[in-house]
């Protein structure tokens, strides 16, 4: 596939497996260049050598967990220096099927709207059709699979590094919206994406079902950062925050009901609230 737009990409790694490197291969060849930020807090020479062997791939950081915001900003700065205007942002748990990659990137090529800050695929597998990707406006989209307008990112300010992880994408999108820019998401092109940890549950005659939830430390960031961005944007995006608060409550209920670390969720949830009240941000839990 040859793109009209010169698009580079960044993938953020954290203790990656061979499966995660297989995910990278589903989109690496489409890009003009791929930047890699390895947030694993241990230097792995074998992994560094492997990344160095990949064509058109540049390792920007390794051996330190910078967080999502700082990792994305590092890629934005390098991509800007290298002359790119669009940046694909990926995490290691995401991949494209060949058909979806073809549809998504071809459709992005056909759109020319300088007011669009972010293009995004759908983040769940959905029923698709044979046509081009269709886009609708959203308040927020998740980071993985997005194509970021680098000029707009420079104008409105880059990602908030104090959040470290979680809601980094939400805060950027809401800030872009308040400044008059558009967030578009496809309704018929999707990205394969895994969320959190899974556990099978079910008793006796009840059919077992996979329940998904995040780790206790990740829950800390979800709570703390949700409180923070609600303070910033709550009055302007009331509908979004009603839904967001409901999803956060569901996350807590699932975790307490199905996780083996129930007390840890309560501990980190309370700590998140305390740190928010004290204005303590960054990586406060040693992730």
Residue, then its C-alpha position, 0 to 999 in steps of 0.5 A: x500500500x502506498x500512502x499519499x500522506x506521509x505518515x509515521x508512527x509510534x508504538x509504546x512497549x511495556x514488557x512486550x512479548x513475541x505476540x506484541x512484535x507480531x502486532x507491529x508487523x500488521x502496520x509497520x510496512x504501511x508507514x514511512x517510519x516507525x518510532x519505538x518507545x520501550x517503557x519497560x523499566x529494564x534494558x534488554x539488549x536482545x530487544x534493542x538489537x531486534x528493534x534496530x534490525x527492523x527496517x525504517x524503525x527508530x528506537x527513541x527510548x528504552x530502559x525507563x518508564x516515561x509514561x504514555x504522555x511523555x512517550x507520545x511527546x517524544x515521538x511528536x518532537x522527533x516526527x516534527x524534526x523529521x518533517x512529518x505532518x501525521x503520526x499514527x499512535x499505537x500500543x503493543x496490544x493493538x493490530x490490524x487485519x490486512x483488510x482493515x488496514x487497507x480500508x482505514x489508511x486509504x480512507x484517511x488518504x482521501x480526507x483533507x480537513x485541516x480542522x481534524x486533530x485526530x482520526x480514529x478507527x473503531x476500537x471493537x470488532x464490528x460488522x463492516x461493509x465493502x465501502x470506504x471508512x465512514x467517520x463521525x465526530x466524537x468527544x474522545x477516542x482512545x490513543x491506539x490506532x489514532x492518526x494525529x495531526x502534528x501541526x494541531x498538536x503543536x498549536x494546542x500543546x502536546x500530551x499532559x505528561x503529569x497524567x502519566x497513563x490513563x486519560x492522557x488521550x481523553x484530556x488531549x481530545x477534550x482540549x482540542x475540542x474546546x479550541x474548535x478542532x474536530x475528533x473523527x472516529x470510523x463507524x465501519x473500520x476497526x482496530x483489534x485491541x485488547x483491554x486489561x486483564x481477563x478472568x473466566x467466571x461462572x458457578x455450577x450450571x452457569x456458563x463461564x464468561x470472560x470478565x475484563x478489568x485493569x490492574x489495581x495500580x492502573x485503577x489508581x490512574x483511572x480514578x485520579x486522572x478522571x477526577x482531574x480532567x472532570x475538574x478541567x472539562x466537566x462543565x463543557x462535556x457533561x454527557x461524556x463525564x456522566x458516561x465516564x463516571x458510570x464506566x469507572x463504577x462498573x470497572x470497580x464493581x467488576x474488579x471487586x467481584x471477580x479479581x483476586x486482589x479486591x482490597x488492592x482496588x480499594x486501597x489504590x482507589x482511595x490513594x488516587x482520591x487523596x493524591x488528586x486532592x493534594x495535587x500529586x501527579x506523575x507515577x506515584x505508584x511505581x509502575 
